[in-house]
Amino acid sequence: MILQNFNDTLRVNSASSQKSNELPLAGIRVLEIGQVIAGPFCGQLLGHFGAEVVKVEPPGVGDPLRVWRELDVDGVSPWWRSIGRNKKSVTIDLRKQEGRELVRKLAIKSDVLLENFKPGTLEKWILGPANLHPHNPSLIFTRVSGYGQTGPWSSRPGYASVTEAESRFRYVNGFPDLETGAMSGPPVRPNLSIGDSVAGLHAAFGTVLALFSRRAREAKGQHGGQTVDVSLLESMINLMEGVIPEYDRKGKIRGSSGSSITGIVSTNVFPCKPSPTNLHVPSYIVIGANANSMYVRLMSAIGRPDLTGPHYARNQHRVARQQVIEDAISAWTRERTAEEVEEVLQAVGVPTGRVLSIKELVENPQVQARGMLEDLPVRNPKTGEEWTVKVPKMVPFLEGCESKTRWAGPELGQHNHEVLVEELGLSEEQLNRLQADGVIGKC
């Protein structure tokens, strides 16, 4: 009860600028039965913009992400407080028939069923579209998997790291051998689960498209339910820009390019003198002077007008002389701190950006001015201890829509009573029996 009162207060305070029922997805119920990142990231986006997201978790253990990476003072990952925000946690054992029946009833009362199990799992549980559409023809299935619901690879387990490799994303990340141009050593992995998050973005976009489509279908007297089929592999392929058409038309195979980007000069990371306040930490700055006029201003600012003129006038000319140009820029930046480089170049309209630490990012005035960070109150129900956790706000920003986090990722099973008794209609006796049988976790 103490925890419930705490969260009730949080909901009132955090939604004071705009009520949750005024947000774009207000009135939409999402039943999230996926776990870890890809599906839950989609649910996080939908929930931030007003959808009621009911997350089903295994009793006792919950979503594995609750204990991934760093753990807070209560043994729960701060990451969970972020990705689980604005969601209601219900604990149901899907391995049990009675548990699947509860999920079926919840799905029938929902607008969207969001899942990221291996294809065929819902069908095995008798919870697939063919099973539920007769009872709720408007239900949208948002299904996130490694390779999609069809095709020869559909039954493979989907992992972001694997699909990042298979989509060719990893092939363009790394450092080439300066003599051969081939990749030197293994490809570099960004220290984030890019494939999962990109798939989650595609899933959220697809869900909103399906909701629009449902409205149009039902206006014509048709069933509005459909499946949004999102795969990690295809989501990553969507990021490949011109790689495929360049190969198709010109036979070009774009490989790794270190910290630069193939075919655009000058855009790269350049070394700087360490900051006087942190002499032992390498300092770098990104300079993006790929427009013709910007390039001329850059060369003038660093005292190298000899690298301008007809032989450097356009990007294709500069690509042929990339090493000479970048050596000249590096020689100049090495003699200055990143702050000094930024001051000089921004004064002449050349885009620059220091490679920031997490501390610098959190303290960045632009990030703070835009309200990009939120401090979410958290309370340990066992000890009563309270603290806050800083999380990035969900974007995009919509004019007239000041969406804020209404509550942090909840305690495991925190909303069992609210969802299963108050909304689904179970009696207290039924709830107690199902908890005793292990079908529902204890609150």
Contacts in CASP RR format, 6 or more apart in sequence:
PFRMAT RR
TARGET T0000
AUTHOR 0000-0000-0000
METHOD contacts of the structure
MODEL  1
MILQNFNDTLRVNSASSQKSNELPLAGIRVLEIGQVIAGPFCGQLLGHFG
AEVVKVEPPGVGDPLRVWRELDVDGVSPWWRSIGRNKKSVTIDLRKQEGR
ELVRKLAIKSDVLLENFKPGTLEKWILGPANLHPHNPSLIFTRVSGYGQT
GPWSSRPGYASVTEAESRFRYVNGFPDLETGAMSGPPVRPNLSIGDSVAG
LHAAFGTVLALFSRRAREAKGQHGGQTVDVSLLESMINLMEGVIPEYDRK
GKIRGSSGSSITGIVSTNVFPCKPSPTNLHVPSYIVIGANANSMYVRLMS
AIGRPDLTGPHYARNQHRVARQQVIEDAISAWTRERTAEEVEEVLQAVGV
PTGRVLSIKELVENPQVQARGMLEDLPVRNPKTGEEWTVKVPKMVPFLEG
CESKTRWAGPELGQHNHEVLVEELGLSEEQLNRLQADGVIGKC
2 379 0 8 1.000
2 381 0 8 1.000
2 384 0 8 1.000
3 379 0 8 1.000
3 381 0 8 1.000
3 411 0 8 1.000
3 414 0 8 1.000
4 414 0 8 1.000
6 377 0 8 1.000
6 379 0 8 1.000
6 386 0 8 1.000
7 407 0 8 1.000
7 410 0 8 1.000
7 414 0 8 1.000
10 377 0 8 1.000
10 406 0 8 1.000
10 407 0 8 1.000
10 408 0 8 1.000
11 20 0 8 1.000
11 406 0 8 1.000
11 407 0 8 1.000
14 404 0 8 1.000
14 405 0 8 1.000
14 406 0 8 1.000
14 407 0 8 1.000
15 404 0 8 1.000
15 406 0 8 1.000
17 402 0 8 1.000
17 404 0 8 1.000
18 400 0 8 1.000
18 401 0 8 1.000
18 402 0 8 1.000
18 403 0 8 1.000
18 404 0 8 1.000
20 26 0 8 1.000
20 50 0 8 1.000
20 406 0 8 1.000
21 27 0 8 1.000
23 49 0 8 1.000
23 50 0 8 1.000
23 401 0 8 1.000
23 403 0 8 1.000
24 49 0 8 1.000
24 50 0 8 1.000
24 398 0 8 1.000
24 401 0 8 1.000
25 46 0 8 1.000
25 47 0 8 1.000
25 49 0 8 1.000
25 50 0 8 1.000
25 51 0 8 1.000
25 208 0 8 1.000
25 211 0 8 1.000
26 50 0 8 1.000
26 51 0 8 1.000
27 50 0 8 1.000
27 51 0 8 1.000
27 52 0 8 1.000
27 111 0 8 1.000
28 46 0 8 1.000
28 50 0 8 1.000
28 51 0 8 1.000
28 52 0 8 1.000
28 111 0 8 1.000
28 112 0 8 1.000
28 211 0 8 1.000
29 51 0 8 1.000
29 52 0 8 1.000
29 54 0 8 1.000
29 109 0 8 1.000
29 110 0 8 1.000
29 111 0 8 1.000
29 112 0 8 1.000
30 43 0 8 1.000
30 46 0 8 1.000
30 47 0 8 1.000
30 51 0 8 1.000
30 52 0 8 1.000
30 53 0 8 1.000
30 54 0 8 1.000
30 110 0 8 1.000
30 111 0 8 1.000
30 112 0 8 1.000
30 113 0 8 1.000
30 114 0 8 1.000
30 207 0 8 1.000
31 54 0 8 1.000
31 56 0 8 1.000
31 103 0 8 1.000
31 106 0 8 1.000
31 107 0 8 1.000
31 110 0 8 1.000
31 112 0 8 1.000
31 113 0 8 1.000
31 114 0 8 1.000
32 39 0 8 1.000
32 40 0 8 1.000
32 43 0 8 1.000
32 53 0 8 1.000
32 54 0 8 1.000
32 55 0 8 1.000
32 56 0 8 1.000
32 87 0 8 1.000
32 114 0 8 1.000
32 115 0 8 1.000
33 55 0 8 1.000
33 56 0 8 1.000
33 94 0 8 1.000
33 103 0 8 1.000
33 113 0 8 1.000
33 114 0 8 1.000
33 115 0 8 1.000
33 117 0 8 1.000
34 40 0 8 1.000
34 56 0 8 1.000
34 63 0 8 1.000
34 114 0 8 1.000
34 115 0 8 1.000
34 116 0 8 1.000
34 117 0 8 1.000
35 57 0 8 1.000
35 62 0 8 1.000
35 63 0 8 1.000
35 64 0 8 1.000
35 65 0 8 1.000
35 116 0 8 1.000
36 63 0 8 1.000
36 64 0 8 1.000
36 65 0 8 1.000
36 116 0 8 1.000
36 196 0 8 1.000
37 65 0 8 1.000
37 83 0 8 1.000
37 160 0 8 1.000
37 193 0 8 1.000
37 196 0 8 1.000
37 197 0 8 1.000
37 200 0 8 1.000
38 116 0 8 1.000
38 144 0 8 1.000
38 160 0 8 1.000
38 195 0 8 1.000
38 196 0 8 1.000
38 197 0 8 1.000
38 199 0 8 1.000
38 200 0 8 1.000
38 203 0 8 1.000
38 232 0 8 1.000
39 114 0 8 1.000
39 115 0 8 1.000
39 116 0 8 1.000
39 142 0 8 1.000
39 144 0 8 1.000
39 199 0 8 1.000
39 200 0 8 1.000
39 203 0 8 1.000
40 55 0 8 1.000
40 63 0 8 1.000
40 65 0 8 1.000
40 83 0 8 1.000
40 84 0 8 1.000
41 83 0 8 1.000
41 196 0 8 1.000
41 197 0 8 1.000
41 200 0 8 1.000
41 201 0 8 1.000
41 204 0 8 1.000
42 114 0 8 1.000
42 142 0 8 1.000
42 144 0 8 1.000
42 200 0 8 1.000
42 201 0 8 1.000
42 203 0 8 1.000
42 204 0 8 1.000
42 207 0 8 1.000
43 51 0 8 1.000
43 53 0 8 1.000
43 87 0 8 1.000
43 114 0 8 1.000
43 204 0 8 1.000
44 82 0 8 1.000
44 83 0 8 1.000
44 84 0 8 1.000
44 85 0 8 1.000
44 86 0 8 1.000
44 87 0 8 1.000
44 394 0 8 1.000
45 200 0 8 1.000
45 201 0 8 1.000
45 204 0 8 1.000
45 394 0 8 1.000
46 53 0 8 1.000
46 112 0 8 1.000
46 114 0 8 1.000
46 204 0 8 1.000
46 207 0 8 1.000
47 53 0 8 1.000
47 86 0 8 1.000
47 87 0 8 1.000
48 85 0 8 1.000
48 86 0 8 1.000
48 394 0 8 1.000
48 403 0 8 1.000
48 405 0 8 1.000
49 394 0 8 1.000
49 398 0 8 1.000
49 401 0 8 1.000
49 403 0 8 1.000
50 86 0 8 1.000
50 403 0 8 1.000
51 112 0 8 1.000
52 88 0 8 1.000
53 86 0 8 1.000
53 87 0 8 1.000
53 88 0 8 1.000
54 87 0 8 1.000
54 88 0 8 1.000
54 90 0 8 1.000
54 106 0 8 1.000
54 110 0 8 1.000
54 415 0 8 1.000
54 419 0 8 1.000
55 63 0 8 1.000
55 84 0 8 1.000
55 87 0 8 1.000
55 88 0 8 1.000
55 89 0 8 1.000
55 90 0 8 1.000
56 90 0 8 1.000
56 91 0 8 1.000
56 92 0 8 1.000
56 94 0 8 1.000
56 103 0 8 1.000
56 106 0 8 1.000
57 63 0 8 1.000
57 89 0 8 1.000
57 90 0 8 1.000
57 91 0 8 1.000
57 92 0 8 1.000
57 412 0 8 1.000
57 413 0 8 1.000
58 91 0 8 1.000
58 93 0 8 1.000
58 94 0 8 1.000
59 91 0 8 1.000
59 92 0 8 1.000
59 93 0 8 1.000
59 438 0 8 1.000
59 440 0 8 1.000
59 441 0 8 1.000
59 442 0 8 1.000
60 91 0 8 1.000
60 412 0 8 1.000
60 441 0 8 1.000
62 91 0 8 1.000
62 412 0 8 1.000
63 80 0 8 1.000
65 77 0 8 1.000
65 79 0 8 1.000
65 80 0 8 1.000
65 83 0 8 1.000
66 76 0 8 1.000
66 77 0 8 1.000
66 80 0 8 1.000
66 412 0 8 1.000
67 75 0 8 1.000
67 76 0 8 1.000
67 77 0 8 1.000
68 77 0 8 1.000
68 79 0 8 1.000
68 80 0 8 1.000
69 77 0 8 1.000
69 79 0 8 1.000
70 77 0 8 1.000
70 78 0 8 1.000
70 79 0 8 1.000
71 77 0 8 1.000
72 78 0 8 1.000
72 81 0 8 1.000
72 378 0 8 1.000
72 387 0 8 1.000
72 389 0 8 1.000
73 380 0 8 1.000
73 385 0 8 1.000
73 387 0 8 1.000
74 378 0 8 1.000
74 380 0 8 1.000
74 382 0 8 1.000
74 383 0 8 1.000
74 385 0 8 1.000
78 389 0 8 1.000
80 409 0 8 1.000
81 376 0 8 1.000
81 378 0 8 1.000
81 389 0 8 1.000
81 391 0 8 1.000
81 408 0 8 1.000
81 409 0 8 1.000
82 376 0 8 1.000
82 389 0 8 1.000
82 391 0 8 1.000
82 392 0 8 1.000
82 408 0 8 1.000
82 409 0 8 1.000
83 409 0 8 1.000
84 408 0 8 1.000
84 409 0 8 1.000
84 410 0 8 1.000
85 376 0 8 1.000
85 391 0 8 1.000
85 405 0 8 1.000
85 406 0 8 1.000
85 407 0 8 1.000
85 408 0 8 1.000
85 409 0 8 1.000
86 405 0 8 1.000
86 406 0 8 1.000
86 407 0 8 1.000
86 409 0 8 1.000
87 409 0 8 1.000
87 410 0 8 1.000
88 410 0 8 1.000
88 414 0 8 1.000
88 415 0 8 1.000
88 418 0 8 1.000
88 419 0 8 1.000
89 409 0 8 1.000
89 410 0 8 1.000
89 411 0 8 1.000
89 412 0 8 1.000
89 413 0 8 1.000
89 414 0 8 1.000
89 415 0 8 1.000
89 416 0 8 1.000
90 106 0 8 1.000
90 413 0 8 1.000
90 415 0 8 1.000
90 416 0 8 1.000
90 419 0 8 1.000
90 420 0 8 1.000
90 440 0 8 1.000
91 412 0 8 1.000
91 413 0 8 1.000
91 416 0 8 1.000
91 440 0 8 1.000
91 441 0 8 1.000
92 99 0 8 1.000
92 102 0 8 1.000
92 103 0 8 1.000
92 439 0 8 1.000
92 440 0 8 1.000
92 441 0 8 1.000
93 99 0 8 1.000
93 438 0 8 1.000
93 439 0 8 1.000
93 440 0 8 1.000
93 441 0 8 1.000
94 100 0 8 1.000
94 103 0 8 1.000
94 125 0 8 1.000
96 437 0 8 1.000
96 438 0 8 1.000
96 439 0 8 1.000
98 434 0 8 1.000
98 437 0 8 1.000
98 439 0 8 1.000
99 434 0 8 1.000
99 439 0 8 1.000
99 440 0 8 1.000
100 125 0 8 1.000
100 126 0 8 1.000
100 127 0 8 1.000
102 420 0 8 1.000
102 424 0 8 1.000
102 434 0 8 1.000
102 439 0 8 1.000
102 440 0 8 1.000
103 127 0 8 1.000
104 126 0 8 1.000
104 127 0 8 1.000
104 131 0 8 1.000
104 132 0 8 1.000
104 135 0 8 1.000
105 424 0 8 1.000
106 419 0 8 1.000
106 424 0 8 1.000
107 113 0 8 1.000
107 127 0 8 1.000
107 132 0 8 1.000
107 136 0 8 1.000
107 139 0 8 1.000
108 132 0 8 1.000
108 135 0 8 1.000
108 136 0 8 1.000
108 139 0 8 1.000
109 136 0 8 1.000
109 423 0 8 1.000
109 424 0 8 1.000
110 136 0 8 1.000
110 139 0 8 1.000
111 138 0 8 1.000
111 139 0 8 1.000
111 140 0 8 1.000
111 211 0 8 1.000
112 139 0 8 1.000
112 140 0 8 1.000
112 141 0 8 1.000
112 142 0 8 1.000
112 207 0 8 1.000
112 210 0 8 1.000
112 211 0 8 1.000
113 127 0 8 1.000
113 132 0 8 1.000
113 139 0 8 1.000
113 140 0 8 1.000
113 141 0 8 1.000
113 142 0 8 1.000
114 142 0 8 1.000
114 144 0 8 1.000
114 203 0 8 1.000
114 207 0 8 1.000
115 121 0 8 1.000
115 122 0 8 1.000
115 141 0 8 1.000
115 142 0 8 1.000
115 143 0 8 1.000
115 144 0 8 1.000
116 143 0 8 1.000
116 144 0 8 1.000
116 145 0 8 1.000
117 145 0 8 1.000
118 145 0 8 1.000
118 155 0 8 1.000
118 157 0 8 1.000
118 158 0 8 1.000
119 143 0 8 1.000
119 145 0 8 1.000
119 148 0 8 1.000
119 149 0 8 1.000
119 154 0 8 1.000
119 155 0 8 1.000
122 128 0 8 1.000
122 141 0 8 1.000
122 143 0 8 1.000
123 130 0 8 1.000
123 131 0 8 1.000
128 141 0 8 1.000
129 139 0 8 1.000
129 141 0 8 1.000
129 227 0 8 1.000
132 139 0 8 1.000
133 139 0 8 1.000
133 223 0 8 1.000
133 225 0 8 1.000
137 223 0 8 1.000
137 224 0 8 1.000
137 225 0 8 1.000
138 214 0 8 1.000
138 218 0 8 1.000
138 223 0 8 1.000
138 224 0 8 1.000
138 225 0 8 1.000
139 225 0 8 1.000
140 207 0 8 1.000
140 210 0 8 1.000
140 211 0 8 1.000
140 214 0 8 1.000
140 224 0 8 1.000
140 225 0 8 1.000
140 226 0 8 1.000
140 227 0 8 1.000
140 228 0 8 1.000
141 225 0 8 1.000
141 226 0 8 1.000
141 227 0 8 1.000
141 228 0 8 1.000
142 203 0 8 1.000
142 206 0 8 1.000
142 207 0 8 1.000
142 210 0 8 1.000
142 227 0 8 1.000
142 228 0 8 1.000
142 230 0 8 1.000
143 149 0 8 1.000
143 227 0 8 1.000
143 228 0 8 1.000
143 229 0 8 1.000
143 230 0 8 1.000
144 199 0 8 1.000
144 200 0 8 1.000
144 203 0 8 1.000
144 230 0 8 1.000
144 231 0 8 1.000
144 232 0 8 1.000
145 154 0 8 1.000
145 158 0 8 1.000
145 230 0 8 1.000
145 231 0 8 1.000
145 232 0 8 1.000
146 156 0 8 1.000
146 157 0 8 1.000
146 158 0 8 1.000
146 159 0 8 1.000
146 163 0 8 1.000
146 199 0 8 1.000
146 231 0 8 1.000
146 232 0 8 1.000
146 233 0 8 1.000
147 153 0 8 1.000
147 154 0 8 1.000
147 156 0 8 1.000
147 158 0 8 1.000
147 163 0 8 1.000
147 231 0 8 1.000
147 232 0 8 1.000
147 233 0 8 1.000
148 154 0 8 1.000
148 229 0 8 1.000
148 230 0 8 1.000
148 231 0 8 1.000
148 233 0 8 1.000
148 234 0 8 1.000
149 227 0 8 1.000
149 229 0 8 1.000
150 229 0 8 1.000
153 233 0 8 1.000
158 232 0 8 1.000
159 232 0 8 1.000
160 193 0 8 1.000
160 194 0 8 1.000
160 195 0 8 1.000
160 196 0 8 1.000
160 199 0 8 1.000
160 232 0 8 1.000
161 189 0 8 1.000
161 193 0 8 1.000
163 195 0 8 1.000
163 231 0 8 1.000
163 232 0 8 1.000
163 233 0 8 1.000
163 236 0 8 1.000
164 170 0 8 1.000
164 189 0 8 1.000
164 194 0 8 1.000
164 195 0 8 1.000
164 236 0 8 1.000
165 171 0 8 1.000
165 187 0 8 1.000
166 233 0 8 1.000
167 233 0 8 1.000
167 236 0 8 1.000
167 237 0 8 1.000
167 239 0 8 1.000
167 240 0 8 1.000
168 237 0 8 1.000
168 240 0 8 1.000
168 243 0 8 1.000
169 194 0 8 1.000
169 195 0 8 1.000
169 236 0 8 1.000
169 239 0 8 1.000
169 240 0 8 1.000
170 187 0 8 1.000
170 188 0 8 1.000
170 189 0 8 1.000
171 183 0 8 1.000
171 187 0 8 1.000
171 255 0 8 1.000
171 256 0 8 1.000
172 243 0 8 1.000
172 254 0 8 1.000
172 255 0 8 1.000
172 256 0 8 1.000
172 257 0 8 1.000
173 187 0 8 1.000
173 188 0 8 1.000
173 189 0 8 1.000
173 190 0 8 1.000
173 256 0 8 1.000
174 183 0 8 1.000
174 184 0 8 1.000
174 185 0 8 1.000
174 187 0 8 1.000
174 188 0 8 1.000
174 256 0 8 1.000
174 257 0 8 1.000
174 258 0 8 1.000
175 183 0 8 1.000
175 184 0 8 1.000
175 185 0 8 1.000
175 188 0 8 1.000
175 256 0 8 1.000
175 258 0 8 1.000
176 182 0 8 1.000
176 183 0 8 1.000
176 184 0 8 1.000
176 255 0 8 1.000
176 256 0 8 1.000
176 257 0 8 1.000
176 258 0 8 1.000
177 183 0 8 1.000
177 184 0 8 1.000
183 255 0 8 1.000
183 256 0 8 1.000
187 256 0 8 1.000
188 256 0 8 1.000
194 236 0 8 1.000
195 232 0 8 1.000
195 235 0 8 1.000
195 236 0 8 1.000
196 232 0 8 1.000
198 232 0 8 1.000
198 235 0 8 1.000
198 236 0 8 1.000
198 238 0 8 1.000
198 239 0 8 1.000
199 230 0 8 1.000
199 231 0 8 1.000
199 232 0 8 1.000
199 235 0 8 1.000
199 236 0 8 1.000
200 230 0 8 1.000
200 235 0 8 1.000
201 235 0 8 1.000
202 230 0 8 1.000
202 234 0 8 1.000
202 235 0 8 1.000
202 238 0 8 1.000
203 228 0 8 1.000
203 230 0 8 1.000
206 228 0 8 1.000
206 230 0 8 1.000
207 228 0 8 1.000
209 228 0 8 1.000
210 225 0 8 1.000
210 226 0 8 1.000
210 228 0 8 1.000
213 224 0 8 1.000
213 226 0 8 1.000
214 224 0 8 1.000
214 225 0 8 1.000
214 226 0 8 1.000
217 223 0 8 1.000
217 224 0 8 1.000
217 225 0 8 1.000
218 224 0 8 1.000
237 244 0 8 1.000
242 254 0 8 1.000
243 254 0 8 1.000
246 252 0 8 1.000
246 254 0 8 1.000
247 253 0 8 1.000
247 254 0 8 1.000
254 262 0 8 1.000
255 262 0 8 1.000
259 268 0 8 1.000
259 269 0 8 1.000
260 267 0 8 1.000
260 268 0 8 1.000
260 269 0 8 1.000
260 322 0 8 1.000
260 326 0 8 1.000
261 267 0 8 1.000
263 315 0 8 1.000
263 319 0 8 1.000
264 290 0 8 1.000
264 315 0 8 1.000
264 319 0 8 1.000
265 290 0 8 1.000
265 315 0 8 1.000
265 318 0 8 1.000
265 319 0 8 1.000
265 321 0 8 1.000
265 322 0 8 1.000
265 325 0 8 1.000
265 326 0 8 1.000
266 287 0 8 1.000
266 288 0 8 1.000
266 289 0 8 1.000
266 290 0 8 1.000
266 295 0 8 1.000
266 298 0 8 1.000
266 318 0 8 1.000
266 322 0 8 1.000
266 325 0 8 1.000
266 326 0 8 1.000
266 329 0 8 1.000
267 286 0 8 1.000
267 287 0 8 1.000
267 288 0 8 1.000
267 289 0 8 1.000
267 290 0 8 1.000
268 286 0 8 1.000
268 287 0 8 1.000
268 288 0 8 1.000
268 326 0 8 1.000
268 329 0 8 1.000
269 284 0 8 1.000
269 285 0 8 1.000
269 286 0 8 1.000
269 355 0 8 1.000
270 284 0 8 1.000
270 285 0 8 1.000
270 286 0 8 1.000
270 287 0 8 1.000
270 326 0 8 1.000
270 329 0 8 1.000
270 330 0 8 1.000
270 333 0 8 1.000
270 341 0 8 1.000
271 282 0 8 1.000
271 283 0 8 1.000
271 284 0 8 1.000
271 330 0 8 1.000
271 333 0 8 1.000
271 334 0 8 1.000
272 283 0 8 1.000
272 284 0 8 1.000
272 285 0 8 1.000
272 333 0 8 1.000
272 334 0 8 1.000
272 336 0 8 1.000
272 337 0 8 1.000
272 338 0 8 1.000
272 340 0 8 1.000
272 341 0 8 1.000
273 283 0 8 1.000
273 334 0 8 1.000
273 335 0 8 1.000
273 336 0 8 1.000
273 337 0 8 1.000
273 340 0 8 1.000
274 280 0 8 1.000
274 281 0 8 1.000
274 282 0 8 1.000
274 283 0 8 1.000
274 337 0 8 1.000
275 281 0 8 1.000
275 283 0 8 1.000
275 337 0 8 1.000
275 338 0 8 1.000
275 339 0 8 1.000
276 337 0 8 1.000
281 357 0 8 1.000
283 337 0 8 1.000
283 338 0 8 1.000
283 354 0 8 1.000
283 355 0 8 1.000
284 338 0 8 1.000
284 354 0 8 1.000
284 355 0 8 1.000
285 333 0 8 1.000
285 338 0 8 1.000
285 341 0 8 1.000
285 342 0 8 1.000
285 352 0 8 1.000
285 353 0 8 1.000
285 354 0 8 1.000
285 355 0 8 1.000
286 352 0 8 1.000
286 353 0 8 1.000
286 354 0 8 1.000
286 355 0 8 1.000
287 298 0 8 1.000
287 329 0 8 1.000
287 333 0 8 1.000
287 341 0 8 1.000
287 345 0 8 1.000
287 350 0 8 1.000
287 351 0 8 1.000
287 352 0 8 1.000
287 353 0 8 1.000
288 294 0 8 1.000
288 350 0 8 1.000
288 351 0 8 1.000
288 352 0 8 1.000
289 295 0 8 1.000
289 297 0 8 1.000
289 298 0 8 1.000
289 350 0 8 1.000
289 351 0 8 1.000
290 315 0 8 1.000
292 313 0 8 1.000
292 314 0 8 1.000
292 315 0 8 1.000
294 349 0 8 1.000
294 350 0 8 1.000
294 351 0 8 1.000
295 308 0 8 1.000
295 312 0 8 1.000
295 318 0 8 1.000
296 308 0 8 1.000
297 348 0 8 1.000
297 349 0 8 1.000
297 350 0 8 1.000
298 329 0 8 1.000
298 345 0 8 1.000
298 348 0 8 1.000
298 350 0 8 1.000
299 305 0 8 1.000
299 307 0 8 1.000
299 308 0 8 1.000
299 312 0 8 1.000
299 328 0 8 1.000
300 308 0 8 1.000
300 348 0 8 1.000
301 344 0 8 1.000
301 345 0 8 1.000
301 348 0 8 1.000
301 350 0 8 1.000
302 328 0 8 1.000
302 329 0 8 1.000
302 332 0 8 1.000
303 332 0 8 1.000
304 328 0 8 1.000
304 332 0 8 1.000
307 321 0 8 1.000
307 324 0 8 1.000
307 325 0 8 1.000
307 328 0 8 1.000
310 317 0 8 1.000
311 317 0 8 1.000
311 321 0 8 1.000
312 318 0 8 1.000
312 321 0 8 1.000
312 325 0 8 1.000
318 325 0 8 1.000
333 341 0 8 1.000
336 344 0 8 1.000
338 354 0 8 1.000
338 355 0 8 1.000
339 354 0 8 1.000
341 352 0 8 1.000
342 352 0 8 1.000
342 353 0 8 1.000
342 354 0 8 1.000
345 352 0 8 1.000
346 352 0 8 1.000
354 360 0 8 1.000
356 364 0 8 1.000
361 367 0 8 1.000
362 373 0 8 1.000
362 390 0 8 1.000
367 373 0 8 1.000
370 397 0 8 1.000
371 393 0 8 1.000
372 392 0 8 1.000
372 393 0 8 1.000
372 395 0 8 1.000
373 390 0 8 1.000
373 391 0 8 1.000
373 392 0 8 1.000
373 393 0 8 1.000
374 390 0 8 1.000
374 391 0 8 1.000
374 392 0 8 1.000
374 393 0 8 1.000
374 404 0 8 1.000
374 405 0 8 1.000
375 388 0 8 1.000
375 389 0 8 1.000
375 390 0 8 1.000
376 388 0 8 1.000
376 389 0 8 1.000
376 390 0 8 1.000
376 391 0 8 1.000
376 405 0 8 1.000
376 407 0 8 1.000
376 408 0 8 1.000
377 386 0 8 1.000
377 387 0 8 1.000
377 388 0 8 1.000
377 408 0 8 1.000
378 386 0 8 1.000
378 387 0 8 1.000
378 388 0 8 1.000
378 389 0 8 1.000
378 408 0 8 1.000
379 385 0 8 1.000
379 386 0 8 1.000
380 386 0 8 1.000
381 411 0 8 1.000
389 408 0 8 1.000
391 405 0 8 1.000
391 408 0 8 1.000
393 404 0 8 1.000
393 405 0 8 1.000
394 403 0 8 1.000
394 405 0 8 1.000
413 441 0 8 1.000
413 443 0 8 1.000
414 443 0 8 1.000
416 431 0 8 1.000
416 440 0 8 1.000
416 441 0 8 1.000
416 443 0 8 1.000
417 431 0 8 1.000
417 443 0 8 1.000
420 426 0 8 1.000
420 431 0 8 1.000
420 440 0 8 1.000
421 427 0 8 1.000
421 428 0 8 1.000
421 431 0 8 1.000
426 434 0 8 1.000
431 440 0 8 1.000
434 440 0 8 1.000
435 441 0 8 1.000
435 442 0 8 1.000
END
